[in-house]
């Protein structure tokens, strides 16, 4: 039984979605679920490390310039962590879309999002075409 599980895990690691198979079939959904969960776990691990660092870091230095630089570094790290927190939220939404069966489909057109785009940006909610139209609209409104 353990050999069967090892074989499945190995196959899952070597699997790449293909346009030759059913779009968002079981294999593709599982591939993207694992990819999203691994990304989320990586972010959470990084965040834990940052929290430990910030808790141990002494912000008070004898030199005012060093204190200012340390405070600036700390603020930059906190802003970065806030972006990561927002990214985790987007990953959770993508995982929810996998469960609901809407993952991989453009929110504006309903068309499938290309596999290459999803592989590069698994939290994508718009096809490249819809994203470009959205960005053109933003530029025009500025």
PyMOL commands that set and color helices and strands:
alter all, ss='L'
color gray80, all
select helices_A, chain A and resi 2-14+26-56+64-100+115-120+128-141
alter helices_A, ss='H'
color red, helices_A
deselect
rebuild
show_as cartoon
